[in-house]
Amino acid sequence: MKKIFYIPVFVLLLLSWGCNDDEFLNRPPTNILTEEQVWGDEGQVLSLLGNLYNRYVDLGNFRDFERQWDLDPLTGWTRLADFNEAFWSESGRYKEFQNSGWDLNTWSIWDYGYIREMNLFIQKCEAAEKLSPAVKDRFLAEARFLRASYYFELVKRMGGVPLILEPMTYDFSGDPTYLQHARAKESEIYDFVIKEAEEIKAKLPANAGEKSRATQAAALAMQARAALYAGSLARYGVNTPSVSLPGGEVGIPANLATGYYTKALAAAKEIISGSVGAYALYNKKPDLSENFSSIFYDKANNSEAIFVDDYKLQSGKVHYFTGSNQPRYGAEEEEGGRINPSLNFVESFEKLDNTFARIPTTNAAGAPIYYANQTDIFEGRDARLAGTVMLPGTTFKGRTVDIWAGFQLGNGSIVSGDDRGAQKTLPGKSVPEQVVGFDGPIDGFEFTAQTGFYLRKYLDPVVGSGQRGVNSEVWFIRYRYAEVLLNAAEAAFELKQPAVAAGYMNQVRARAGLLKPLVAEDITFDRIAHERRVELAFEGHYHFDIQRWRIAHIVMDGNAISAADLSKDLGKATKRNTQPWALWPYKVYEPGSPNNGKWIYKPVKLSRVTGADRFQLGNYYSLITDEVVNNNPKIIRNPNH
């Protein structure tokens, strides 16, 4: 007992002696920087700015990818493969294909804490006297770029929001009403983004070698995209009159469309002219499909990437996207296979003669078509298909992708298995042999290629990139030159300049092997929409494209897709896409037949796909939560909520 008593007394005496030492108490802290120290040092300010960059919001990127199973709509891998462009081959995600659509808050964001931090940065940076004028100007322009980017993400999801450009501070008076701001008009938020980009661009470097910080081209790319979105909302909003609010918080007047399209085209042209840096389509490799997939992992003198979220092993910033989605068989960690592109998506790729056609599984009489090689069925297609989707019979990391569903016998029966690489004894043989691919497809067997396809885009071919201890450095490209060309094409089309639009589209299409140029008469809304779908697939655009064109409720109408529906309306922007379908390859086993050993393919609707997506009118804008409304009664809710 005495020992227990004496120790606290000793500590109290020690503390009381220390507290009487003024010199000790007045020592400056060694683990905290003062504001003067921070804002007087360029490196410290850059660190603050880096923190703001790291919180940049996208729909479906690689940030925090070690939390790949998280339901966070901004970081989960499922957001990259939404809207039935793919099936998610993971049992925990099957429920996504067993319901009727999306909750109203699926894409909601409302982080005014982040906006406050950017406003504080701008305020303090403007007052910093020890930074050189050139450095200060660039830092301020970057912070304004990031703030405008976040407001752009807000308006895409939420419509008009309170536009707060100064850090607000509560005075503890008991009356917070002066902190409450009403929602700005949707058009006013777009106008802000466009105006900010215009004002800051001259303060940013015109440097095509700078990819992960804001540049003049990044500001112009944001401006072009934002103006294009605003223009299409103005033009096509009339098709959904109930998706608007009388005060303009949602909805943009139709008479503003031409002005926005004009601004979009002008911003895109400024990048295309080369005046802000030498950007160009990536064209390094003779294999056009490999060339396309290389855009997303080749960082060496990549002329196409404009603004990226970069990853580097040296800095400890890496992601596990390749490990999550590469072919599982033979992979590091034996993991992968989660994103399975759908047959719906695969069939959207044109033939090289600019025509649309289904993947030919049967002839006109309905009889199976036999192929000598697995890949023959995909011959003569847009090269972006194999650059985006890993097809059966192709290779990755030096290994052939082992996708086949079983043997079809001469009598039409199937011999397959319920495990990867399962073995059985075929008729007339005495030794068991493999009867299904090590990568599937096996219905309901997670991580196999249940649709018959794996994802190729974004996958890192470097050995070790699918290993947890290594991971991948592949970047996520937020803005790239091909999108700029397509933005220019769409704006030109809407401004009744179809020949100009064709010129921009032909540049993108020629890289994909589509050598028959489009002419002015070919340019339609469907052509514009199709080109964006195949070029920008899994990059976070498809959702916002069908939303801003006001066709999402038509594409996702809640009706199931039949086998016959798959081959209808190919190339139409409003083609139904409510369920993902699969395409399974089978080996023919019919000794003595000329077809023995050949391949046939069959469209399949997976058993886990029981629902059909319906995009509600309320999904056009995301939910503003009760918490937000309760804290600020000036906030009115979005329509159809």
N, C-alpha and C positions, 0 to 999 in steps of 0.2 A: 504493500500500500504506500509506503514511504517513497519508493522509486516513482510510482505513478504520480505522486504529488509534486516531487521536486522538479521533474522535467518541465511541466508547464510553468512553474515559477521561474525557472532559469530562462525559458523562452520569453516570458513577459519582461524580465529584467533586460534581456538582450534587445528586445524590441523598443523598450522605453529608452534605453541608451542610444539606440540608432535614431529614434525619432527626434532627439535633441540635437542631432548633427545637421545644421542648416546646409552645410556644404554637400552632404550626402543627398539631402532632399532636393537640392537645386540642380543636380546633375541632369543633363539632357538625356532623354531616352535613346537607347542605341538600336531599338528595333522598330521605331516609328519615324517616318519622314514628315516634317512639317510641310504645310502648303507652300511656303516660300522655297523649300528645298525641291519640292516636286516641280513646281511651275518655273523654276529657274534652271532646270536641267532637261535638255532635249530628250535624253534617253528615258527619263522617268515619264515624261509626257507621252512619249511613244508607247510606253508600256500601258498607260491608261487607255490610249487609243486602241492598242491591241486587244484589250479586254472587251472593248465595244465591238470590234471586228468579230471576235470569237462568239458573240451572241447574235450575230446576223441571222435572220429568220428565213428559212426556205420551206418549201413543201417537199419533204422527202430528200434529205441529204445524208451525209455520212457522219455528221457530228454525234458524239457520244455513242458511237456505234457498238461499243462494248455492251450497251444496254439495248441490244437489238430486239429483244422480246418485249420491251416496254411498249405500252399503248400510246405513248406520246405521238400525236399526229404530225409533229414537225420533225421527228428523227427516226421513226420506225421504218424498216425496210418495206413494209407493206404499202406505205404511202407512194413509193415509187412505182408500184404495180397495181394501182387502184383502177376502178372502173372497168373491170373484166378484160383489161389488156393482158392480164395474167391470172393464173390460179396460184394461191399460196399453199405450197405443199408442206404444211406443218399442221399437225392435228389441232393445236390450240387456235388456229386461224380458220378452221373449217366453218365455224359459225358465221363468218363473213359471207358465206355463200348459201346460207340457210335462212336468211331474213329478207326483208323487202326494201332495204336501202340504208340510208345514213341518218343518224341522229342530227338534230338541228344544230348541235354544238360541235360537230365533228371537226370543223376547221377553224374554230374560234380562237382568236388571240386578243389580248387586251392588256398589254404590259406597259402601263404608263410609268412604272418604276424605271424601265429601260429608257423611255423618252426623257424622264427627269434627269437621268445620269448624262444623257447626251446634251441636254440643255445646260446642265451644270458645266460640262466640259467646255462647251462653246463659250459660256459666260466667263469662266476662269481663264481660258486660253486667250480670249480677247483682251483681258486685263493683264496678262503676263508681259512684263516689261523686259525680261532678260532673254526672251527668245528672239532670234533674228527675224526680221519681217518676212523673209521668204519662207522660213520654216513655219512660222506662225500661220501664214496664209495657207500653206498646204495642210497643216493639221486642222485648221478650221474648215477648209473645204472638204476634207475627208469626213469630219464629224457631221457636217451638214449632208453629205452624201449618205452616210449611214442612217441619219435621222429620216431623210426623204425615203430611203429604201424601206424603213420600217413602216412609215405612213403608207407607202405603196402596198405593202403586205396587209396592213390593216384595212385599207379601202377595198382591196380585192375580196376580202372575206366578210367585212362588217358593213360596208357602205361608208357613208360619211361618218366621221368620228370627231370628237373635240380636237381642235387644232391648237395644241399647246406648244409655244415656242420659247417660253421663259420658265426657269425653275420656280415652282410655287412653294411657298413656305407657310405653314400654319402658325397663326399668332396666338393660339391657345386662349382666344377670347370666348370660346364657347359657341361661336357662330361660324360654321365652315362654309356658308353659302357663297362667299366670294371665291372659293376654290372650285365651285361647281360651274362647269361650262356645258352649254348645249352642243349637240352634234352639228358640225359644219355640213354643208351640202356635199353630196358625193362629188360633184364637179369641182368644188372648191379644193378638195383634197388632191384630186388629180392635177388641178391647176398649180397647187403648191409644189407637188413633185416635179412637174415639168419646169416650173420657174426656178426652183432650186438647182436643178441640173444645168439650166442655162447660165445661171449666175456663177456657179462654182467651177465650171469646166476650165476656164482660163487659168485658174489657180492650181490646177492639177497637172501632173506631167503628161506630155504626149509621148509615152514610152510603151511600145508594144512588148517590151521585155518584162515589164512589171505586170504581174498577173494577180497577186493576192492583195494588193492595195488599190484604192480607187485611182483611176487615171481619167484623162479626158474622154477616152473611148468608153470607159465604164459608165461615166455620167451620161454620155450621149446614148448609149445602149439602153440605160434605164429610162431616159427621156423618150426614146422611140417606143419602147414597150408600153410605158404608161400612157402615152398619147394614143397609141393603137388601141389599148384597152378602153380608154375613155371614148374614143370614136365609135367603137363597135357597140358599146353600151348605149350610146346616143342613137345609133342607127337601128339597132335590133331590139332595143328595149320596148318599142311599140308592140312587139309580138307577145309580150307578157305584161299587159297594163296593170295587173294586180300586184306585180312585183315593183312597187314604187311607193313613195310617201309624199303627201301633198307639200311638205316643206322642202323637198329636194334632197333629204338625207339619203334617200335611195331613189335612183333614177336620174338620167341626164337628158335634157331637152334635145329633141332630134335635130334642131337647127344648129347645134354645136358640132355635129359629126364632122362636117367638112373641115372645119378649123383644126380639129384634133388630128385628122388623117394627114392634113398638110404639115403639121408640126412633126408627126411621126416620120413621114417621108423625108423631111428636111434633115432631121437628126440622123436617120440611117444613112442618108447620102453623105453626110459629113464624115462618117466613119469610112464608107466605101471609097470616098475620094482619096483616102490616104493622108489627109492633112493632119490627123491626130495620131498617126502611127501606121506602120506597114503591116496591116492585118490582111489575111487571105485565107481561103479554104485550105485545109490541111491536105497535102498531096505529096506523100513521100514514098508510098509503097505500091508496087505494080498490081498486087492482088487487091482489088477494089474493096472487097469485104473486110480484109485485114486492115486496109488503109482506114476504113471508117471506124473500126473498133479501136484503132490506135490513137485516134483523136483524144480518147478519154484516159489514156495512160501514158502517152509519150509526152514528157515535159521538156524535151530537148528542142529548142527553137520551134515551138509549136505556134505557128502564125495564126491559128484559128481562135485559141482561147483568149478571151478579153479580160474576164474577171472570174476568179476561182476561189474556192475554199481549199487551201492546200494542206497537204499532210506530209510530214517528214519524220522518219525514224529518229534522226538525230535530236529533234526537239521533243520527242516522246508523243507526238501527235500522229497517231495511226488509226486505222479502222479495220473492222473484220468483215467488210462486205463481201470480199472474195471468199473468205472461209464460210460465210453463210450461204453463198449461192453458186459456188463452183460445182461441177459434177462430183458427186459424193464418192463414187467408186475410185479408189486409188488416191484419194486426196489426202493432204496432210490433215491429221486429226479425224479423218473419215467423217467430215462434216460437209454440208452444202445442200444444194438442190432446192432451196426454198421458193425462189421465184420461177414459176413455170409459165412462160408466155403462152397465150391462148391461140387456138386455131383461128379464131375471129381476127386477131391481130395479124397473124402470119399471112392470112389471105388478103390483107389490105395492101400488100406490096404488089406493084404492077409488074407486068411482063415488060421485056425490053422494047417492045413495039408500042409502048404507051397505052396498052389496053389492060383492062381489069378482068381477071378470070379466077375461078376457084382453083384450089390445089387439085389436080386431076387424079382422083382415086378410082373412078370408073369411066367407061366410055359411054357413048350416046345410048347404047342399049342397056346400060346399067351393069355391065360385066366388069370385074376388076381389071385394072391396068397393071401389068407386071413390069417391074423395074429390075434391071441387072444390078444396079448399085443403089444403096439407100438414099444417096443424095440426088439421084437422077430426077426425082419428082419435083425438086426445087430448081432445076436448071432453067435458065432463061429469065430469071427474076431480077428485079432491082437488087443491086449488090448490098444495099443497106440491110436486107433481110438477114443474110448470114453474118453481117457485122453487128447486128443487134441481138439476134437469136442464135443460140447454139443448136444446130440441126442434128438429127440422128446421122451417125456415120462420119461426122467431122471430128476434129481433134482439138484438145486443149492441154497445154503443158506436155505435149508430146504423146498424149494418150488418146486413143480413139474413144469417143463417147459411146458407151454401150447401152443404147436405147433400142429395145425391141420387145414386143409384148408376148411373143410366143411363136409357135409353129402353126400354120394352117395346113391341115391335111387335105388330100384330094377330095374327100367327101364333104369338105366345108367345116369339119369340126376343128376345135382349137386344142392344142396341147401347150399348157403354160404352167406357171407356178405362183405360189403366194409368198415367195421370198426372193430377194435379189439374187440373181444367178442360179436359181433353183435348177435341179437336175431331175430328169425323168427318162424313161426308156421309150424311145419312139417305136411305132409298129415295125416289125421286121428286124429290129435290132436287139442286141442282148446286153449292151453296155449303156448305162445312163449317161446322158449328156445335158449340157446347159439348154434350157428351154425358155428362158426369159432373161432380159438384160440385167446386168449388175446396176444399171441406172434406171431399171424399170422399163416401161411404166407398169405399175401395179396399182389398181384402183384402191385408194384409201391408205396406201403405204407411204407415210410421210417421208420427205426428203428425196424421193425418187422423182423422175421427170413424168409426173402423172399426166400432163398434157401431151407428152411426147417431145417436149422441148425444155431446154434450160436457157437462162439469160446469158448473153455474151457481153453486152454493153457494160462497162465499168469493171469487168473482171480483170484482175492483174495476172499476166502470164508469168511473172517472176516466180521462180521456185521459192517456196517458203511463205508466199503472200497469204496462203490459207492456213498458216500455222499461228496459233494463239500467241506464242512467244515472239513472233515477228510481225505479223499483220501486214497491211498494205499501205502504200504511200499514194495510191491513185487519188487524183484530185476530183473534186466535184465542181464542174464548170457551171457557173451561174449565167454568164453571158458569153456567147461565142459568135463568130462571124457569120456562120450559116444562118443563125436566127436573125441577125441583122438584115441579111439579104431577103429572108422570108417576110420579115416585118415590112421592109420596103416594098416587096411585091404585093402584100395585102393592102397596104396603104394606097399604092398606085392603082390597084384594081378598084378600090372603093372610090377613088378620085376619077374613075373612068379613063384610066390610062392602061388598058390591058396589054399593049405592046411592051410598055415599060415593065409591067409585072412579069411578063413572059421572059424578058431578058434576065431579070434577077433569078427567077425560078430555074431557068435553064442552066445557070452556073452551078446551082446546087445539084440538079439532076444529072448533069454530065459527069460529076464525080462518082455518081452511083451507077454509071454505065448506061444511063438512059440517053442515048446519043441522038435520038430523033427530037429536034427542038420543038417545043411548044410554040404556037403562034398566037396572036392576039385572040383569035376566035376560040381557042382552046381554054382560055382563062375564064373560069367560072368560080363561084363560091365553093363548090364541091372540090375543085382542083386545089384551091388555096388551102382548104381544110385538110385535104388528104396529104398534101406535101408536108404540112406541119406535123401531122400525126406520125408519119413514118420517119421523118428526119429527126424530130425532137422527142421521140418515144422514150418514156421512163426518165424524163428530165424535169418533170413537174409542170408541164405545159398543158397537157390534154384536158385536165380538170378545168383550168381557168379559161381555156379556149371554148369548150362547149358551154361554159357558163356565160362568158361575155357575149357569145353569139346567140344566147337564149335558145339553145337547142338541147340542153341537157335533159329536160323533161321529156323530150321526144326520143332521144337516144336511149334513155333509161326510163321506159314507159311502164315497167312493172310486168310486162308480158314475157312468158318463157320463149326461148329460141328453139325452134325445131331444126332438124337436119336440113330440111328444104330451105329454111330461112337463111342458113349460113351463106348460100351462094347467091342470094338475092341482093340487089342494090349495092354491089361492090363498088367502092369509090364514092358513094354518097355520104355526105357528112352526117345525115340524119338516120343512117342505118342503125337498126336496133342492136344494142350491145349490152344486154341485161344479164347474160350468163356466159362464163367462159367454157368453150368447147376444147376437146382434145383431138389429136390425130395420132393413131397408134400404128406403128409398122409391124408387120408379121413376115416371117420367113415362110416360104412355101416348101412343104415337105410332100413330094409326090414323085417318088422314084420312077424313072422311065418317061416322065413328062418333060417337055422342053422348058417348062416353067419351074422345074425343081431347083431350089436354091435361090430363086428370085424373091423379090419383095413386093408386097401389096400393102396398102394403107387403108385404114378405116376411121371415119369420124366417130368420136365417142363423147357422150355426155357423162361426166364423172358422177358417181353415186352421191358424193358429198355436196353436189350442186343441186339443192332442192328449192332454193328461193330464186326470185327474179327481181333485180334491182329496180326501184322506183325513185327517181329524183323528184322530190316534192318541190312545189313552188317555194316553200319555205327554206329549201336548201340553197337557193340562189344567194342568200346572205346568212351568215352564221348567227347563232344565238348570242344576244347580249344578256348575260346572266342576271339573276335576281339581285345578287350582291352588288353588281355595278349600278343597277337601277335604284336599289334601296339607298345606296350611298350618294347618288346624284339624281334627284327627281326630275332634273331637266333632260335626262336621257330618255328618248322615246324608243320603243322596241321596233325591231325590224318587221316588215310586212309578213303576214302568214305565220306568225309565231304566237 
